[in-house]
Amino acid sequence: MEQPITHTSNSRNRSRIDSGSYPSIGSRTDSRIDSITMFLLIGNTANAYFFQSVEMLFLSLMVLLVFWFIREEHDTKLNTYFWVYLLILTLLQASQTFVYHFFPLKTFAGEYLRLVFAIMAIRILGRNFFDQFVKFVYVFAVISLCFYIPCMLIHPLGPFLVQHVAKYMVTPFSRAGLEDFYVSKENMIVFNLGQIDLHRNSGFYWEPGAHGAFLVLALFYNLFYRKEKLNSRYNIIFIITILTTLSTTTYLALFLVALVYLKNFFVRRPWISIFLLVSVVGIAMLAYNKLDFLNEKINKQLDKSEGSNAGESRFSSFMIDVREMTDHPLIGTGRNLQMKFGKNFYNISWKQLHRNNGVGVLLNTYGILFFFFFFYLIWRGFYKLLNNRADAAMGLALVLMIGFSEDYFFKAFFIALALYCGVTDKPLDRPLILRSRKLQLGKNMLTYESK
């Protein structure tokens, strides 16, 4: 006999619940809306076809607004965290305008456009946000392998696709020429051929490191939120695809996730743990000495950490951002280049303008108070999702680790991560029904009602 249950905001197995019990979410139309919403959210975060023009972001927002109005019912509402975030952001931008005597209208408008876009995506997806995220990353990981493996086996295939396919897929609203440094000339939308000549898999994203970041985040959510085993189909694909990125940061993040996931195994088996630890350290040292993309890359980053060109090293980028932030530690230096470098910023080399350390960029842009508030919201979102402080801290550490290598935190998906705790799930109007009593229940996830 079917048993009614109550559903909390920490539901982790919506895909295992009878879709017929919640027609709005389970319908084909709503499923397609969820998939398209996640595609647009990550596309405007990490795919050059979308994020290189504000017009694509605006059009994507219009699509989400249409989805919002045709949705039969909404199960979320904004809470205090969102309004505090909005208030602090507005006050900081007003303070920067007063201190620097410059009002960058387009820059500020872009910030609010991404903010509205991110919050609309959260509210449309609701409880399904992270399930859709994991599924999206999985699907495009498989697609990436379908391109990457043939390109590795048939070496002329990559250059052929660049010359005859990718060159026609530059975003239609781009104002830059094909020779511009920031224009992606190898992007086929579903697969980016950038760095394929270096045997690296960029997947759907702008570069292999970004691909790896989304993969390792999806792995984390699949392990700690969806509670799938490490050897599940999804996780095996995630790990295999991570290996094809040849990303140093992603490899370190993968090691961290696996170590935390297996902590109980190690605690119960101390002697095996010591043996594995020694083996892992030995393999890591061997890999560091034998693999050029590990030792040479890390050594070069460290050698250039004291340099004056931020774009040459993630460490130097971070140190320069910290030094610049000290002039105005409470309000930061702003996102706009003229506000940050003055009216003659166009005479400055791109190596000094370009910043590739997301942690330093966030700290420098809006100051130390907003920096800690932003990452508190990230932690709060993980805690809301996982209902476990230690796992939430692990999620935050993971975000900080991947953020040290790329400027992520002003992009739509990561704004959504910060504001996930700023959206409250409304109680469902009706109990959900289980098809089977054999459903594996997570902690504080689903509760049977007594009859």
N, C-alpha and C positions, 0 to 999 in steps of 0.2 A: 504493500500500500504506500502511496506517495505521502511524504511527510512535509508539511509546510515549515519554512524556516524564516527567520529574520535575517536581514542583510545589513552588515555594518559598512562603514566607509572604507574599511581595509580589505574589502573582498579581493581575493587573489586568484580566483578560478572561475571568472565569468564565462570563459569559453567552455567550462565543464558543466555549466548550469543550463537547464532546459531553456532554449531560446524562446520557445513558445510561451513561457511564463511572463515574458516582458516584451511584448510585441514591438514596441517602438524601437528598442535597441536591436532586437533579433531580426527585424525585417530586412529584406534584401536592400531596400533603399537606404536604410540607416547604416547598414554594413558598408555600402559603397561610399556614403558620406564620410564615415569614419576613415576609410582607407584613403580617400582623396584628401581629406583634411591633414592626415599625417604626412602624406606625400608632399603637400604644399608647405607644411611646416618645416620639414627637413630640407626640402628643395630650396626654400628661401634662406636656409641656414648654411647649407653646405654644398650646393650645386651652382656652379658659375653661371649657368644659363638663367637662373632665377635671381641670385643675390647681387649680380653686377649692375642691376638697375632698379631704381625705386619704383618704376612703372610696373614691373613684374610683381613687386610686393603689394602695390596698390590693387592690381587686378586680382591677386590671390586673396586679399582681404575682402574684395567685393564678392568673390566666390563663397567665402566663409559666411558672409552676411546673408547671402541667399540661403545657404544651408541652415543657418540659424532660424530663419523665418519659416522654412518648410518643415523643420523638425516638429514632430507631433507634440513632444513634451520635453521639458528641460529639468535636469536633476541637480543643478548646481546654482550657487549664488556667491557673490563676492563678499569677503569678510574683511576684518580690520587690517590684516597683514597687507592686503592689496592697497587699501587706501593710505596706509602709512608709507608704503613704498612710493606711491604716486606723489604724496605730499613731500617726501624727502627729495625725490628727484626734481620736482618743480622748484623747491627752495634752493637746491644746489645750482640749478641752471640760472635762476634769477641772481644768485650771488656771484656766479662766474660772469654774467653779463655786466654787473655793477663793477666788479674788480678789474676786469679786462677791457671794459668800455667797448664791447663788441657783442652784437646779438646775431649769432649764426642761425637764421631762421630755418634754412633747409636742414641743417644738422639736427636741431632740436625737433623739427617736424618729423624727420626720419626716426628719431628715438621714440616718439609717441606712436608713430605708425607701427613700428615693430612691437611696441608694448601692447597696443590694441589687438594686433594680429595674434600675438602669443596668447593673450587672455581669451580671445575668441576660440582659438584652437582647444584650449583646456576645457572651456565650457561646452563646446560641441562634443568633444570626446568623453568628458566626464570620467566615470569609473573605468572606461575602456582605454584611457590614454596610454598606459604602459603596455598593455597587451598589444595594442596597435603598433606601438613603437618596436617591440621585440619582433613582431611579425614583419614589419617593414624592413628592418635591418636584415632579417633572415632571408627574405625574398631577394633583396638586392645583393646580398652576399653570394647567393647561388648564381644570380645573373653575372656578377663580377667574375666568378670562377669559370663560367661558360665563355667569357671573352679572354680572361687572363691565361688559362691553360693553352688554348689554341695559339695565342700570341707567343707563348714561350716555346711551343713546339714548331710553329711556322714563323720564323723570324720576319719575313717580309710582310706578314699580315698586319702588324701594328702600323708601320709607316703607310701602308696602303689605305687603311681605315682613316688615318689622320688626313691624308691628301684627298680622299674621295668622299668621305662622309663627314668627319668632324668639322672641317673648314666651313661647311654650310650650316652649322648648328650654333653659331655664335648668337647670343641673345639679341633679338631685333632692336632693343632699345639702347644698346651699348653706344656710348659717345666716343669711345676710344678706337684707334685703329688696331689692326691685327699685330702691329709691332709693339704695342704697349705692353709694359711689364706685367700688368695685372690682368690682362686678357687671356682667358683660357682658349687656346687654339686646338686643343686635342680632345675636347669634351663632346661626346655623343649623347649627352643627357643621361641615358641609362648606364653609361660606362665612360669613365674618363681615362683616356690613353696617356695622360701625362705621366712621365717617368716609367712608361712601359719599357723604354730602352734600358732602364736601370733594373729591370726585372721586378718592379714594384707594382702592387695592385692598388690603384686609387679608387676603384669601384665607382659608386655614384657620386663621390665626394670630390672636393677640389684638389686633394693630394693624399698620398698614402697614410700620412699621420692622422688626418681627419677621419679617414676610413677606419683606421684602427681604433680611434677614440670612440666612435659610435659602436663598433663591434664589441669593445670591452665593456661599455656601458650596457649594451643589450645582454651580454653574458652575465653581468652582475644582476640585472633585473630578473633574468631567467632563473638564476640560481637562488637568489634571496627573496624574490617576490613571487614568482610563479612556482617556485619550489621544484623545478625540474632537476634531475640528477645530472652530474657532470658529464656522463656518457650518453646523454639524450641526443637525439638527432639534431636539434637546434644548436646545442652547445658544441657538438663535434664540428658542425659547419662553421660556427663562430671561431673556434680555435684554429681550424685549418686556414680560414681566410685571414685571420690575424697574422699567421706565419707568412703569408704571401705579401703583407704590406712592408716587411723589412723595416719596421718602425721601432727604433730603440725605446722610445717612451711607451709605446703600446706593449712591447715585450715585458718591460718592467711592471706595467699595470696588470698585465695578464698574470705574472708571477704573484703579485700582491693579492689578486682576487682568488687564485687557486690556493694560496697559503691560508688565507682567512677561511675559505670554504672548508678546507680539510683540517682545521684546527682541532676539532674534536677527535679525529682519527689520530693525530699526532699526540694528543694528551693521553689517550688511552694506551698508546703503544710507544713508550719513551725510547726503548732501544732501537726500534725500527726508525723512529723519528731522527735519532742521532745519525744513524747510517744514511738515511735519505738526505739529511742536512749536509753531511760531508760530501755526498755524491753530487748534490745540487751545486754546492760551492765549487767543487772541482770542475763540473761541466760548465758552470758560468765562467770560471777563469779561463778554461780552454776556449770557449766560444768567444770571449772578449779578445783573446790573443790571436785567434784564427780568422774571425769574421771582421772584414774591413769596415762594414757599415756600423759595427759596434765600437771598436776601439778608436779608429781614425775619427769618426764623427764626434765621439765624446771628447777625445783629446783636443780636437780643433775648437769645439765649443768652449772648453776650459781655457785654452790658450788665448782666445779672443774675448774672454769674460771681462777684461779690464780695458778693452778697446773703446774708441769713441764712436764707432759705427754700430748702431743698435741692430741693424738688419743682418749683421754677419754672425751673430751668436745669440741664442736665447738667454744665456747668462748675462751678456753685456746689455741686451735689451732690458732685462729686469733691473740691473744695477742703474742704468741711465734713467729708467722710469722712477726708481726710488729717489735718485738725486733730484730730479725735476720736481717730484711731489713735495719735497721738503720746503720749497718756497711757499706753498699754500697747502699745508697738510690736511686742512679741514674741508676745503672745497675742490681741491685738485686743479688740474690745468685745462680741463675740458676735452671734448672729443674733436672739436674743429681744429684744423691745422693752423689757420690764421690766429686763432685764440692761443694756441700752444706755442707757435714759433714766430708770430708776427706777420706783417704784411708781405715780407719778402720770402715767405716760406718756399715759394716756387723756385728759388735759387739754391735751395738746399738739396744735397744729394739724396737719392732715394734710400741709400744705406743708413742715413741718419733719420729719415722720416719713417721708414718701415719698422714696425714693431711686431715681433712674433712671439712674445711671451704674454699670454692672456692675463696671468695673475698680476704682472707689473702694469699692464695697460689699464686694468680696472682700478688698481690702486692710484695710479697717476691721474686718471681721468676725473674721478669724483672724490678722491681723498680717502683718508683712513677710516672714517666713521661709516661711510657708505660701503666701503670694502668689507668690513666685518658684518654689517647688516645684511649685505647681499648673500654672503656665505652662511650666515645664520639661517636665512630663508631657505637656502639649499638644504641645510641639515634638517630644518623643520619639515620640509617636503618629504625627505627620506623617512623621517620619523613617523609622519602621518601615514606613509605608505606601508612601512615595514613594522611599525609598532615595537621597535627594538632600538634602544639608544646606541648600542655598540655597532649594530649593522648600519644605522644611520651615519655614525661617525666614519665607518668604513666607506660608505658611499661618498661622503664629503671629501675624504682623503683621495679617493679615486678621481673625483672631479678636479681637485686641486692639481693632481699629478698630470692629468692630460691637459689641463689648462696652462701648465707651465710651458708647453711647447707650441701653443697656437692661441690666437686672439679669438676666443670663443664667446666671451661673456656679454657681448653686445649683439649677439645673433639671436634670432627668434626662438630657437629650440631651448637655448640655455636661459633665456629670459623666462620661458615657460617653466623650466625646472625650478627657478627661483620663486615664481609666483604660483606654483602648484599648491602651496600651503595657503595661498591667498584666495582659494576657491573652496567653498564648503559644499559637501555633498548633501543634498536634501534627502530626508527620509523617503523611501519608496512608498507609494500609495498602497501597494499590495504585497503580500508575502511571495517570495520566489519558491518554486516547487522543484525538488530534486527528482530526477528520473530514477536514481538508484541510491540506496543507502550505503553503497560501497564507495561513495565519493570520499577521497582523502581530504580531511579538513585540517587547515592550518590554524595556528594559534590566534585566538581572538578574531576569527574570520567569519564563520557561520555558526549560528546557534539554533538548535531545534526549539520550536515552540511546543509546549505541552498542551494536549487536548483535554 
